[in-house]
Amino acid sequence: MAVLYMYETPNASIDVYDRVSEQIADEGLADGVVAHVACRREGGGMLVIEVWETEEAHDEFDAVLNERIRRAGGAGRAEPRKLPVHNMMFAEETASIY
């Protein structure tokens, strides 16, 4: 069953996020990730929402990602809010706009 993870991190740095994202873009997305969306929060920090095929796929990558964030100067990811996905719909034409 797919799982949505919501990370709300008031102290997250956009610069750290961008450095780590460049590494991930060079390697390709992790196995099991369905979607990843990152937003700046009002008042600072970031909100990241991810959908994963399974909890196991998320947990395996999360350990690697947290280490990369620390090496890039960040504090690691906050504890996420985790919700089972009931349904997802995609607009094929707009999925890769951003």
Secondary structure, 3 states (H helix, E strand, C coil): CCEEEEEEECCCCHHHHHHHHHHHHHHCCCCCEEEEEEEECCCCCEEEEEEECCHHHHHHHHHHHHHHHHHCCCCCCCCCEEEECCCCCCCCCCCCCC
